[in-house]
Amino acid sequence: MSDDALLFVLPERHPRLGAALAAVGELECAGTPAVRGWLQAHGVPASSEHVRIVPAGAEVLIPEDAERLPVPLSEEETVRVEHACAPPSVTDIESELLTFRDTTQDWRSLVHRALTSGIPAPRIAQLTGLDPQDIVQAVGGPSATEPTG
């Protein structure tokens, strides 16, 4: 593994750049003391929409005033980060939200991707049957273990 991505804390009032760390799914580096300490030092949970990640080479997307941390990724994790940073079509995401009713696996990641692609929370609730409060919790509110809907 090498430094294949950059974590950064998106300053207030900036457009959403990169992917939310929580939307990428589990990354090995997220559990390291270095990343946990960096997040704690900046006072943000890993589930916050302000904690973003971009693949190496996309540093130009990071605002100059953003705090950043290089992180190593496996090949599979790098592909997931690159995929999460690519702009999805709203139609594709809405289709995933509709099929969500049949599964609860990795629901937080799906909700994050939907929100970052511009689908409003009420529409996500309508398509998934999730309780709107679970959607709020998935994007940085108190941690939820399972959806209630």
C-alpha positions, 0 to 999 in steps of 0.5 A: 500500500502507498498513499493512494488518497487524501482525506480532508475536512471540507470547510463550511460553505464549500461545494461537496467535493470528492466523496464522503468517507462514510459513503466509500464503505469500510477502509482499512486506514480509517481504523488506524490510530493516525486517522482516528487521531486526525479526526479527533483533532479536528473534532469531526466524526468519520460519518460527517459529510465534511470528512471527504476523500479523493484519490491521489492525483485529485489534490487540485479539488481540495480547497486550500484551507482544508485540513488534509491527510494522505492515507494508504489504500489497497487496490480494491479500496482505491477503485472504490474511492475512485468510483465514489468520486465519479459523478453518478447519474441520478437515475442510477442512484434512484434505481438503487434506492428502489431496490434498497427495500429488499436489502439493508446491507451497506445502507449508510453508504447508499444514503450518502451516495444518494445525498451527494448526488443531489437526491433530497432526503425526502425523496430517499425516504420515499424510495427506500421506506427509511425513516427520515430520522435514520437518513439524518443519522446516516449523514452525521447525526447520532449513530444508528445501528439499523434503519427503522423502516 
